[in-house]
Amino acid sequence: MTLLLGLLVSPAFAADPPDAAMIAASQAIAAAERSEPQGPAADLLVQARSRFGQASDLLQRRKYRDALKLADQARALAVQSSARSRLHQARAEVEDKTNRNAELRRQLEMGPGARP
């Protein structure tokens, strides 16, 4: 009886289910997937999915505090993945505009009617 009581008040079992954290993590992962991450951003998304899976397993075993921690980590990794993906896209856009500007400068330097 004492063992059962000890398990019931164990920190891993004492909290409420982390439904909000699981939903937030799931939404962050979905947003990261929509950003089509590449390179390091894709690696972060893989880590986020892994942590979310672990959190789901812990949720099933009613280890809510541990599940909450992993769900929060999954959300943070997914948000970071999205941010890195946006950064990569922004850098690519800046590079493209820089290249187009350089081409326009070359054309201007050649003068009117000149061909490249």
C-alpha positions in Angstrom: 0.0 0.0 0.0 2.8 2.4 0.9 4.5 1.7 -2.4 1.3 2.4 -4.3 0.9 5.7 -2.5 4.5 6.6 -3.2 3.9 6.0 -6.9 0.8 8.2 -6.9 2.5 11.2 -5.4 5.7 10.7 -7.5 6.6 13.9 -9.4 6.3 12.2 -12.7 2.7 11.3 -12.0 1.5 14.3 -10.0 0.9 16.9 -12.7 -2.0 17.2 -15.1 -1.6 16.0 -18.7 0.3 18.6 -20.7 -2.3 18.8 -23.4 -1.6 22.5 -24.2 2.2 21.8 -24.5 1.6 18.9 -26.7 -0.7 20.9 -29.0 1.8 23.8 -29.1 4.6 21.4 -30.0 2.5 19.7 -32.7 1.6 23.1 -34.2 5.2 24.3 -34.1 6.3 21.1 -35.8 3.6 21.5 -38.5 4.8 25.1 -39.1 8.4 24.0 -39.3 7.4 21.3 -41.9 5.6 23.9 -44.0 8.8 26.0 -44.1 10.5 23.2 -45.9 13.7 23.3 -43.9 17.1 22.3 -45.3 20.5 21.6 -43.7 20.7 22.4 -40.1 17.1 23.5 -40.0 16.0 20.0 -41.2 18.2 18.5 -38.5 16.4 20.6 -35.8 13.0 19.4 -37.2 14.1 15.8 -36.9 15.1 16.4 -33.3 11.8 18.1 -32.6 9.9 15.1 -34.0 11.9 12.8 -31.9 11.3 14.7 -28.7 7.6 14.9 -29.5 7.5 11.2 -30.0 9.2 10.6 -26.7 6.7 13.1 -25.0 3.8 11.1 -26.5 5.2 7.9 -25.1 5.6 9.5 -21.7 2.1 10.9 -21.9 0.7 7.4 -22.5 2.6 6.2 -19.4 1.1 9.1 -17.4 4.5 10.7 -16.7 3.2 14.1 -17.3 6.0 16.3 -16.0 8.6 14.5 -18.1 6.2 14.6 -21.1 5.8 18.4 -20.5 9.5 18.9 -20.5 10.0 17.0 -23.8 7.0 18.7 -25.4 8.5 22.1 -24.5 11.8 21.0 -26.0 10.1 19.7 -29.1 8.3 23.1 -29.6 11.5 25.0 -29.0 13.4 22.9 -31.6 10.6 23.3 -34.1 10.5 27.1 -33.6 14.2 27.2 -34.1 13.9 25.1 -37.2 11.4 27.5 -38.7 13.6 30.5 -37.8 16.6 29.0 -39.4 14.6 28.1 -42.5 13.3 31.7 -42.8 16.9 32.9 -42.3 18.1 30.6 -45.1 15.3 31.8 -47.4 16.1 35.4 -46.6 19.8 35.0 -47.3 19.0 33.3 -50.6 16.7 36.2 -51.5 19.4 38.8 -50.6 22.0 36.9 -52.7 19.6 36.7 -55.7 18.9 40.5 -55.4 22.6 41.2 -55.0 23.4 39.2 -58.2 20.6 41.0 -60.1 21.9 44.4 -59.0 25.4 43.5 -60.1 24.1 42.5 -63.5 22.2 45.8 -63.8 25.3 47.7 -62.9 27.3 45.9 -65.6 24.7 46.8 -68.1 24.7 50.5 -67.0 28.4 50.6 -67.3 28.3 49.3 -70.8 26.2 52.2 -71.8 23.0 52.4 -73.9 22.6 50.1 -76.8 25.5 47.9 -75.6 25.0 44.2 -75.5 26.3 41.9 -72.9 
